[in-house]
């Protein structure tokens, strides 16, 4: 499976090269797609926002799409939703097509 981003969420610094702004409707469609993924691995793990330091999740989860082409974590969903963390162009095209 391919990752949805080349950025390591835990070292994300909110720099311009790590962010890609999409329209709100595009972002909403991608978030809906990500949240609808198949959870194939989950466990207890405290996840802290690397920018603010705040705890944002007490469970770590890994998901994939139905055809198992891409995989992502709940932390990557959070970083995309909160900071517009840049996702791979091929993944964005797939979801928005």
N, C-alpha and C positions, 0 to 999 in steps of 0.2 A: 504494500500500500504506500501511497505517496502522502506526505504531510501537507497540510493546507497552508503552511507558512514556512519560510526559511529562517524565521526569527525564533530564537529561544525565549519563550515568554518570561522565564525567571530572570533574564538579564536585560529585559526590555527597558529602554531609557527614555522613550517618548521622543527620540530624535527625529528630525524630518525624514530621514531615509528609512525609518521604521513605520511610518504612518502613511496611509493612503485614504483620502477622503472619498467617499461614495455618496450618492444621493441618499436621502433618508429612506426612500422606498427600496432602493437596492440593498441598503444595509438591513432593513427589516426582512427582506426576502432571504438574505444569507443567514441571519440569526434564526429565522424560522427553520431553515434547512438544517443548520447545525444542531439546534435543539431537538430536532426530530431524528437524529442519528441513533444507530443501534449501539447500546452500551455493551462492550465486550470485556471490560475490566474496570473494577472499582475497588476502592479501599480507603481506610481512614488515613488522612494526611492533611495537615494544616497547610493551607496555601495562602501566602502573603503577597499582596500587591507590591511589585518591585519598585513602583514609583512612589506610592504613599506609605508603604510599610504595613498597611492595615490588613488584618485577616479577612479574606473574602470567601473562604470555603473550608469546610472541615472534612470533605470527602473528595478524593481525586478520582476522576472517571475518564476513561478513554472510549471514544466512539468511532464509528465508521459509517459511511453511507451504505445503502442497500447492496450496491454492486462491489463493495469493498475496494473501490479505487482510491479513496482518500481516508485518512484517519486524523483525529484531533482530540484534544483534551478539553475538559470543562474550563480549565485555566485559559486556554486559547480563545474560547468563546467569550469569557469575561474580558480579556484584553482587547479583543476586537470590538466588543460592545462598548466598553468604557473609553478606550483610547484610539480606536480606529487602527489597531495594529494591522500592518500590511499583510494581506493574504496573497498566495500565489495567483498569478493572472489566469492560469489554466483552470484553477479551481473556481475562481470568480466567474469565468466564462461559462463553465459547466452549470453552475447554479442559476445564473441569470438567463441562460438560453432557453 
